[in-house]
Amino acid sequence: MDWGAIIGNTLSYLLSPITIAYALAALGLAVHFGYAGLLNFGMAGFMALGGYGYAISVLSFGLPWWLGMLIGLALAAVFALVLGIPTLRLRADYLAIVTIAAAEIVRLLFTTQVFDEYTNSADGLGNYHASFRAANPFPEGSYGFGPWTFNADGLWVRVFGLAVLAVAILVVWSLVRSPWGRVLKGIREDEDAVRALGKNVFAYKMQALVVGGVIGALGGIVFVLPSAVVPSSYTTSLTFFLWTILLLGGAATIFGPSVGAIIFWMVMALLGNMLPELAAQGFLPMTSIQAGTLRFILVGLALMLLVIFRPQGLLGDKREMTFVK
């Protein structure tokens, strides 16, 4: 086997835009579940609105890239309000069902022919990168070394994504350390007790849903910066990947989503390159395609073991929160 190529491809995910995007979205999910206790299974919808809002603003209305991104975030905030008003009084299991259904509705709306003029239906959107790349402060050339070698556009996407992630982490860190964040944690633990103290539990939940949704939309924007917006990217598997990342790093942590995203995608890359090679050389009794699918089974088993033996995640504090109570 070509271990050099396998290891190089695995290490490349350390600074991959997809890793940064998932870290952002998982951070938004940490606000929802880790700090507010909202069982949201619809983060894919927030990511889709962020990506599509940005792309459509640039392509259909000729807006500058930064304004298109703000519109994508605004759409995610509106979606959170529309989703939260009828659902935030539901029990956690019902909330999970409603949110996953709402995310699927959003995805299907982008695939329908009714809005084909703006969304290009199932084919998705591309060629909206010109204004963003025109703002690139890095001159043409090759940057980095080894698996982290990028052209100017690739470097710009990564620097922008990392800057957005750093700002998002700082904002969430500030919020959870504030009185607002302490109330939010109280709601997560016992919302009836917080309500008895005179706090508007519904308003705090709504605010958390909006904040986490906007951060998730930021992840959706970074997700589409290197290539295109395709509705098939926003299936339920995306949301379940985010939950795996969140539980891996720690649900009620600031840096857990970033650590979880790095580990998850590096493991997925390692298994995705190594298992088909093992199958091709006869070490596994299956085809290369079957071996590529085997990685999802292995990651699922690892997640089960994690929830059983370390439910607070790698960086979580068992005294504060675990997934299973």
C-alpha positions as a Markdown table, in Angstrom:
| # | Residue | x | y | z |
|---|---|---|---|---|
| 1 | Met | 0.0 | 0.0 | 0.0 |
| 2 | Asp | 1.0 | 3.6 | -0.6 |
| 3 | Trp | 1.2 | 4.7 | 3.0 |
| 4 | Gly | 2.7 | 8.0 | 2.0 |
| 5 | Ala | -0.4 | 8.9 | 0.0 |
| 6 | Ile | -2.8 | 7.6 | 2.6 |
| 7 | Ile | -1.1 | 9.5 | 5.5 |
| 8 | Gly | -0.8 | 12.7 | 3.4 |
| 9 | Asn | -4.5 | 12.6 | 2.4 |
| 10 | Thr | -5.4 | 12.0 | 6.0 |
| 11 | Leu | -3.3 | 14.9 | 7.3 |
| 12 | Ser | -4.7 | 17.2 | 4.7 |
| 13 | Tyr | -8.1 | 17.1 | 6.5 |
| 14 | Leu | -6.5 | 19.0 | 9.5 |
| 15 | Leu | -6.9 | 22.2 | 7.6 |
| 16 | Ser | -9.6 | 21.2 | 5.1 |
| 17 | Pro | -12.6 | 23.6 | 4.5 |
| 18 | Ile | -15.0 | 20.7 | 5.2 |
| 19 | Thr | -13.4 | 20.2 | 8.6 |
| 20 | Ile | -13.7 | 23.9 | 9.4 |
| 21 | Ala | -17.3 | 24.0 | 8.2 |
| 22 | Tyr | -18.3 | 21.0 | 10.3 |
| 23 | Ala | -16.5 | 22.5 | 13.3 |
| 24 | Leu | -18.6 | 25.7 | 12.9 |
| 25 | Ala | -21.9 | 23.8 | 12.5 |
| 26 | Ala | -21.1 | 21.5 | 15.4 |
| 27 | Leu | -20.3 | 24.6 | 17.5 |
| 28 | Gly | -23.8 | 25.9 | 16.7 |
| 29 | Leu | -25.2 | 22.5 | 17.7 |
| 30 | Ala | -23.3 | 22.8 | 21.0 |
| 31 | Val | -25.2 | 26.0 | 21.7 |
| 32 | His | -28.5 | 24.2 | 20.9 |
| 33 | Phe | -27.9 | 20.9 | 22.7 |
| 34 | Gly | -24.8 | 21.3 | 24.9 |
| 35 | Tyr | -25.9 | 24.6 | 26.6 |
| 36 | Ala | -29.6 | 24.9 | 26.0 |
| 37 | Gly | -30.6 | 21.3 | 25.9 |
| 38 | Leu | -32.4 | 21.6 | 22.6 |
| 39 | Leu | -32.4 | 18.3 | 20.7 |
| 40 | Asn | -32.1 | 19.7 | 17.2 |
| 41 | Phe | -31.7 | 17.2 | 14.4 |
| 42 | Gly | -32.1 | 19.8 | 11.7 |
| 43 | Met | -28.8 | 21.6 | 11.5 |
| 44 | Ala | -28.5 | 20.6 | 7.8 |
| 45 | Gly | -31.3 | 23.0 | 7.1 |
| 46 | Phe | -29.4 | 25.9 | 8.7 |
| 47 | Met | -26.3 | 25.1 | 6.7 |
| 48 | Ala | -28.3 | 24.8 | 3.5 |
| 49 | Leu | -29.9 | 28.3 | 4.1 |
| 50 | Gly | -26.5 | 29.8 | 4.7 |
| 51 | Gly | -24.9 | 28.3 | 1.6 |
| 52 | Tyr | -27.9 | 28.9 | -0.7 |
| 53 | Gly | -28.5 | 32.4 | 0.7 |
| 54 | Tyr | -24.9 | 33.4 | -0.1 |
| 55 | Ala | -24.8 | 31.8 | -3.6 |
| 56 | Ile | -28.2 | 33.1 | -4.7 |
| 57 | Ser | -27.5 | 36.6 | -3.5 |
| 58 | Val | -24.3 | 36.7 | -5.6 |
| 59 | Leu | -25.6 | 34.9 | -8.7 |
| 60 | Ser | -29.2 | 36.2 | -9.0 |
| 61 | Phe | -28.9 | 39.6 | -7.5 |
| 62 | Gly | -25.3 | 40.5 | -8.1 |
| 63 | Leu | -24.6 | 41.4 | -4.5 |
| 64 | Pro | -21.0 | 41.5 | -3.1 |
| 65 | Trp | -19.8 | 38.4 | -1.3 |
| 66 | Trp | -19.9 | 39.8 | 2.2 |
| 67 | Leu | -23.5 | 41.0 | 1.8 |
| 68 | Gly | -24.5 | 37.6 | 0.4 |
| 69 | Met | -23.1 | 36.0 | 3.5 |
| 70 | Leu | -25.0 | 38.3 | 5.8 |
| 71 | Ile | -28.2 | 37.5 | 3.9 |
| 72 | Gly | -27.5 | 33.8 | 4.4 |
| 73 | Leu | -27.1 | 34.3 | 8.1 |
| 74 | Ala | -30.3 | 36.4 | 8.2 |
| 75 | Leu | -32.2 | 33.6 | 6.4 |
| 76 | Ala | -30.9 | 31.1 | 9.1 |
| 77 | Ala | -32.1 | 33.5 | 11.9 |
| 78 | Val | -35.6 | 33.8 | 10.3 |
| 79 | Phe | -35.7 | 30.0 | 9.9 |
| 80 | Ala | -34.9 | 29.6 | 13.6 |
| 81 | Leu | -37.7 | 32.0 | 14.5 |
| 82 | Val | -40.2 | 30.2 | 12.2 |
| 83 | Leu | -39.1 | 26.8 | 13.5 |
| 84 | Gly | -38.9 | 27.8 | 17.2 |
| 85 | Ile | -42.3 | 29.5 | 17.7 |
| 86 | Pro | -44.4 | 26.4 | 17.3 |
| 87 | Thr | -41.8 | 23.8 | 18.5 |
| 88 | Leu | -39.8 | 25.1 | 21.5 |
| 89 | Arg | -42.6 | 24.1 | 23.9 |
| 90 | Leu | -42.5 | 20.5 | 22.7 |
| 91 | Arg | -40.7 | 17.7 | 24.6 |
| 92 | Ala | -37.2 | 16.9 | 23.4 |
| 93 | Asp | -38.2 | 13.8 | 21.4 |
| 94 | Tyr | -40.9 | 15.7 | 19.5 |
| 95 | Leu | -38.6 | 18.6 | 18.9 |
| 96 | Ala | -36.1 | 16.2 | 17.3 |
| 97 | Ile | -38.7 | 14.9 | 14.9 |
| 98 | Val | -39.9 | 18.3 | 13.9 |
| 99 | Thr | -36.4 | 19.7 | 13.3 |
| 100 | Ile | -35.3 | 16.8 | 11.1 |
| 101 | Ala | -38.5 | 17.1 | 9.1 |
| 102 | Ala | -38.0 | 20.9 | 8.8 |
| 103 | Ala | -34.5 | 20.4 | 7.5 |
| 104 | Glu | -35.8 | 17.9 | 4.9 |
| 105 | Ile | -38.4 | 20.4 | 3.8 |
| 106 | Val | -35.7 | 23.0 | 3.2 |
| 107 | Arg | -33.6 | 20.6 | 1.2 |
| 108 | Leu | -36.6 | 19.5 | -0.9 |
| 109 | Leu | -37.5 | 23.2 | -1.6 |
| 110 | Phe | -34.1 | 23.7 | -3.1 |
| 111 | Thr | -34.6 | 20.7 | -5.4 |
| 112 | Thr | -38.1 | 21.6 | -6.7 |
| 113 | Gln | -38.5 | 23.0 | -10.2 |
| 114 | Val | -40.6 | 25.9 | -8.9 |
| 115 | Phe | -37.5 | 27.9 | -7.8 |
| 116 | Asp | -35.3 | 26.5 | -10.6 |
| 117 | Glu | -34.5 | 30.1 | -11.8 |
| 118 | Tyr | -32.7 | 30.8 | -8.5 |
| 119 | Thr | -31.7 | 27.3 | -7.2 |
| 120 | Asn | -31.0 | 25.3 | -10.4 |
| 121 | Ser | -33.0 | 22.6 | -8.6 |
| 122 | Ala | -31.2 | 19.3 | -8.1 |
| 123 | Asp | -28.1 | 20.4 | -10.1 |
| 124 | Gly | -27.2 | 23.1 | -7.6 |
| 125 | Leu | -25.3 | 26.3 | -8.1 |
| 126 | Gly | -21.7 | 27.1 | -9.0 |
| 127 | Asn | -19.5 | 29.9 | -10.4 |
| 128 | Tyr | -20.4 | 32.4 | -7.6 |
| 129 | His | -16.8 | 32.6 | -6.3 |
| 130 | Ala | -15.5 | 35.6 | -8.3 |
| 131 | Ser | -16.2 | 38.4 | -5.9 |
| 132 | Phe | -14.9 | 36.4 | -2.9 |
| 133 | Arg | -11.7 | 35.4 | -4.7 |
| 134 | Ala | -11.3 | 39.0 | -5.8 |
| 135 | Ala | -11.0 | 40.0 | -2.1 |
| 136 | Asn | -8.1 | 37.5 | -1.7 |
| 137 | Pro | -5.2 | 39.3 | -0.1 |
| 138 | Phe | -2.7 | 36.6 | -1.0 |
| 139 | Pro | -0.9 | 36.9 | -4.4 |
| 140 | Glu | -0.9 | 34.0 | -6.8 |
| 141 | Gly | 1.5 | 31.2 | -5.9 |
| 142 | Ser | 2.0 | 28.1 | -3.9 |
| 143 | Tyr | 1.8 | 28.1 | -0.1 |
| 144 | Gly | 2.6 | 25.6 | 2.7 |
| 145 | Phe | 4.3 | 22.3 | 2.6 |
| 146 | Gly | 3.6 | 18.6 | 2.3 |
| 147 | Pro | -0.1 | 17.8 | 2.6 |
| 148 | Trp | -0.8 | 21.4 | 3.5 |
| 149 | Thr | 0.2 | 22.9 | 0.1 |
| 150 | Phe | -2.4 | 25.3 | -1.3 |
| 151 | Asn | -2.8 | 27.8 | -4.1 |
| 152 | Ala | -3.8 | 31.4 | -3.3 |
| 153 | Asp | -7.5 | 30.7 | -3.5 |
| 154 | Gly | -7.2 | 27.5 | -1.3 |
| 155 | Leu | -5.2 | 29.4 | 1.3 |
| 156 | Trp | -7.8 | 32.3 | 1.3 |
| 157 | Val | -10.7 | 29.9 | 1.9 |
| 158 | Arg | -8.8 | 28.3 | 4.8 |
| 159 | Val | -7.7 | 31.5 | 6.4 |
| 160 | Phe | -11.2 | 33.0 | 6.1 |
| 161 | Gly | -12.8 | 29.9 | 7.5 |
| 162 | Leu | -10.3 | 29.7 | 10.5 |
| 163 | Ala | -10.9 | 33.4 | 11.2 |
| 164 | Val | -14.7 | 32.9 | 11.2 |
| 165 | Leu | -14.3 | 29.8 | 13.5 |
| 166 | Ala | -12.1 | 31.7 | 15.9 |
| 167 | Val | -14.6 | 34.6 | 16.1 |
| 168 | Ala | -17.4 | 32.1 | 16.6 |
| 169 | Ile | -15.6 | 30.3 | 19.4 |
| 170 | Leu | -14.8 | 33.6 | 21.1 |
| 171 | Val | -18.5 | 34.7 | 20.9 |
| 172 | Val | -19.8 | 31.4 | 22.3 |
| 173 | Trp | -17.2 | 31.4 | 25.0 |
| 174 | Ser | -18.2 | 34.9 | 26.0 |
| 175 | Leu | -21.9 | 34.1 | 25.9 |
| 176 | Val | -21.7 | 30.9 | 28.0 |
| 177 | Arg | -19.7 | 32.7 | 30.7 |
| 178 | Ser | -22.2 | 35.5 | 30.9 |
| 179 | Pro | -25.4 | 35.6 | 33.0 |
| 180 | Trp | -27.3 | 34.7 | 29.8 |
| 181 | Gly | -25.2 | 31.5 | 29.5 |
| 182 | Arg | -25.7 | 30.6 | 33.1 |
| 183 | Val | -29.5 | 30.8 | 32.7 |
| 184 | Leu | -29.2 | 28.7 | 29.5 |
| 185 | Lys | -27.4 | 26.0 | 31.4 |
| 186 | Gly | -30.1 | 26.2 | 34.1 |
| 187 | Ile | -32.8 | 25.6 | 31.5 |
| 188 | Arg | -30.8 | 22.6 | 30.2 |
| 189 | Glu | -30.7 | 21.1 | 33.7 |
| 190 | Asp | -34.2 | 22.0 | 35.0 |
| 191 | Glu | -36.3 | 24.5 | 33.0 |
| 192 | Asp | -39.2 | 24.3 | 35.5 |
| 193 | Ala | -36.8 | 25.6 | 38.3 |
| 194 | Val | -35.6 | 28.4 | 36.0 |
| 195 | Arg | -39.2 | 29.3 | 35.2 |
| 196 | Ala | -40.1 | 29.4 | 38.9 |
| 197 | Leu | -37.3 | 32.0 | 39.3 |
| 198 | Gly | -39.2 | 34.3 | 36.9 |
| 199 | Lys | -37.1 | 33.7 | 33.8 |
| 200 | Asn | -38.8 | 33.6 | 30.3 |
| 201 | Val | -37.6 | 30.1 | 29.4 |
| 202 | Phe | -39.2 | 30.3 | 25.9 |
| 203 | Ala | -37.4 | 33.5 | 25.1 |
| 204 | Tyr | -34.0 | 32.1 | 26.2 |
| 205 | Lys | -34.6 | 28.9 | 24.1 |
| 206 | Met | -35.5 | 31.0 | 21.1 |
| 207 | Gln | -32.4 | 33.1 | 21.5 |
| 208 | Ala | -30.2 | 30.0 | 21.7 |
| 209 | Leu | -31.9 | 28.5 | 18.6 |
| 210 | Val | -31.1 | 31.7 | 16.7 |
| 211 | Val | -27.5 | 32.0 | 17.9 |
| 212 | Gly | -26.7 | 28.4 | 17.2 |
| 213 | Gly | -28.6 | 28.5 | 13.8 |
| 214 | Val | -26.6 | 31.5 | 12.7 |
| 215 | Ile | -23.3 | 29.8 | 13.6 |
| 216 | Gly | -24.5 | 26.7 | 11.7 |
| 217 | Ala | -25.2 | 28.9 | 8.7 |
| 218 | Leu | -21.6 | 30.2 | 8.9 |
| 219 | Gly | -20.5 | 26.6 | 8.7 |
| 220 | Gly | -22.8 | 26.2 | 5.6 |
| 221 | Ile | -21.2 | 29.2 | 3.9 |
| 222 | Val | -17.6 | 28.0 | 4.5 |
| 223 | Phe | -18.8 | 24.5 | 3.3 |
| 224 | Val | -19.6 | 25.9 | -0.1 |
| 225 | Leu | -16.7 | 28.3 | -0.6 |
| 226 | Pro | -14.4 | 25.9 | -2.4 |
| 227 | Ser | -16.8 | 24.4 | -4.9 |
| 228 | Ala | -20.6 | 24.5 | -5.4 |
| 229 | Val | -24.0 | 24.4 | -3.6 |
| 230 | Val | -25.7 | 21.0 | -4.2 |
| 231 | Pro | -28.9 | 20.0 | -2.4 |
| 232 | Ser | -27.8 | 16.4 | -2.1 |
| 233 | Ser | -25.1 | 17.6 | 0.4 |
| 234 | Tyr | -27.8 | 18.4 | 3.0 |
| 235 | Thr | -29.3 | 15.1 | 3.6 |
| 236 | Thr | -29.9 | 13.7 | 7.1 |
| 237 | Ser | -26.4 | 12.1 | 7.1 |
| 238 | Leu | -24.9 | 15.5 | 7.4 |
| 239 | Thr | -26.8 | 16.2 | 10.6 |
| 240 | Phe | -25.8 | 12.8 | 12.0 |
| 241 | Phe | -22.2 | 13.5 | 11.2 |
| 242 | Leu | -22.5 | 16.7 | 13.2 |
| 243 | Trp | -23.9 | 14.8 | 16.1 |
| 244 | Thr | -21.0 | 12.4 | 16.0 |
| 245 | Ile | -18.6 | 15.2 | 16.0 |
| 246 | Leu | -20.3 | 17.0 | 18.9 |
| 247 | Leu | -20.5 | 13.8 | 21.0 |
| 248 | Leu | -16.9 | 13.0 | 20.2 |
| 249 | Gly | -15.5 | 16.3 | 21.3 |
| 250 | Gly | -17.9 | 17.1 | 24.1 |
| 251 | Ala | -21.4 | 18.6 | 23.8 |
| 252 | Ala | -21.0 | 21.2 | 26.5 |
| 253 | Thr | -17.5 | 22.4 | 25.5 |
| 254 | Ile | -16.1 | 25.3 | 23.5 |
| 255 | Phe | -13.3 | 23.5 | 21.7 |
| 256 | Gly | -14.9 | 20.1 | 21.6 |
| 257 | Pro | -16.7 | 20.6 | 18.3 |
| 258 | Ser | -13.4 | 21.7 | 16.6 |
| 259 | Val | -11.4 | 18.7 | 18.1 |
| 260 | Gly | -14.3 | 16.4 | 17.2 |
| 261 | Ala | -14.4 | 17.6 | 13.6 |
| 262 | Ile | -10.6 | 17.2 | 13.1 |
| 263 | Ile | -10.6 | 13.6 | 14.6 |
| 264 | Phe | -13.8 | 12.6 | 12.7 |
| 265 | Trp | -12.6 | 13.7 | 9.3 |
| 266 | Met | -9.1 | 12.5 | 9.7 |
| 267 | Val | -10.4 | 9.0 | 10.8 |
| 268 | Met | -12.9 | 9.0 | 7.9 |
| 269 | Ala | -10.1 | 9.9 | 5.4 |
| 270 | Leu | -7.8 | 7.3 | 6.9 |
| 271 | Leu | -10.4 | 4.5 | 6.7 |
| 272 | Gly | -11.6 | 5.7 | 3.3 |
| 273 | Asn | -8.2 | 5.3 | 1.8 |
| 274 | Met | -6.9 | 2.3 | 3.8 |
| 275 | Leu | -9.8 | -0.1 | 3.8 |
| 276 | Pro | -10.3 | -0.2 | -0.1 |
| 277 | Glu | -6.6 | -0.8 | -0.4 |
| 278 | Leu | -6.7 | -3.7 | 2.1 |
| 279 | Ala | -9.7 | -5.2 | 0.2 |
| 280 | Ala | -7.9 | -4.8 | -3.2 |
| 281 | Gln | -4.9 | -6.7 | -1.8 |
| 282 | Gly | -7.0 | -9.5 | -0.4 |
| 283 | Phe | -6.7 | -8.7 | 3.3 |
| 284 | Leu | -10.5 | -8.1 | 3.6 |
| 285 | Pro | -13.1 | -10.5 | 2.2 |
| 286 | Met | -15.0 | -7.9 | 0.3 |
| 287 | Thr | -14.8 | -5.5 | -2.7 |
| 288 | Ser | -13.2 | -2.1 | -2.5 |
| 289 | Ile | -16.6 | -0.4 | -2.7 |
| 290 | Gln | -17.8 | -2.5 | 0.2 |
| 291 | Ala | -14.7 | -1.7 | 2.1 |
| 292 | Gly | -15.2 | 2.0 | 1.6 |
| 293 | Thr | -18.7 | 1.7 | 3.1 |
| 294 | Leu | -17.3 | -0.3 | 6.1 |
| 295 | Arg | -15.8 | 2.9 | 7.5 |
| 296 | Phe | -19.3 | 4.1 | 8.4 |
| 297 | Ile | -20.0 | 0.9 | 10.3 |
| 298 | Leu | -16.7 | 1.3 | 12.2 |
| 299 | Val | -17.4 | 5.0 | 13.0 |
| 300 | Gly | -20.9 | 4.0 | 14.2 |
| 301 | Leu | -19.5 | 1.4 | 16.5 |
| 302 | Ala | -16.9 | 3.8 | 17.9 |
| 303 | Leu | -19.7 | 6.3 | 18.6 |
| 304 | Met | -21.7 | 3.7 | 20.4 |
| 305 | Leu | -18.7 | 2.8 | 22.6 |
| 306 | Leu | -18.1 | 6.5 | 23.2 |
| 307 | Val | -21.6 | 7.2 | 24.4 |
| 308 | Ile | -21.5 | 4.1 | 26.7 |
| 309 | Phe | -18.0 | 4.6 | 28.2 |
| 310 | Arg | -17.4 | 8.4 | 27.9 |
| 311 | Pro | -20.8 | 10.1 | 27.3 |
| 312 | Gln | -19.3 | 13.5 | 28.1 |
| 313 | Gly | -17.0 | 13.4 | 25.1 |
| 314 | Leu | -13.2 | 13.7 | 24.9 |
| 315 | Leu | -13.1 | 17.3 | 26.4 |
| 316 | Gly | -16.3 | 17.2 | 28.4 |
| 317 | Asp | -16.7 | 17.4 | 32.2 |
| 318 | Lys | -18.7 | 14.5 | 33.5 |
| 319 | Arg | -19.9 | 16.6 | 36.4 |
| 320 | Glu | -21.5 | 19.2 | 34.0 |
| 321 | Met | -23.1 | 17.2 | 31.3 |
| 322 | Thr | -23.3 | 13.8 | 29.6 |
| 323 | Phe | -25.4 | 12.7 | 26.7 |
| 324 | Val | -27.1 | 10.0 | 28.8 |
| 325 | Lys | -28.5 | 11.1 | 32.1 |
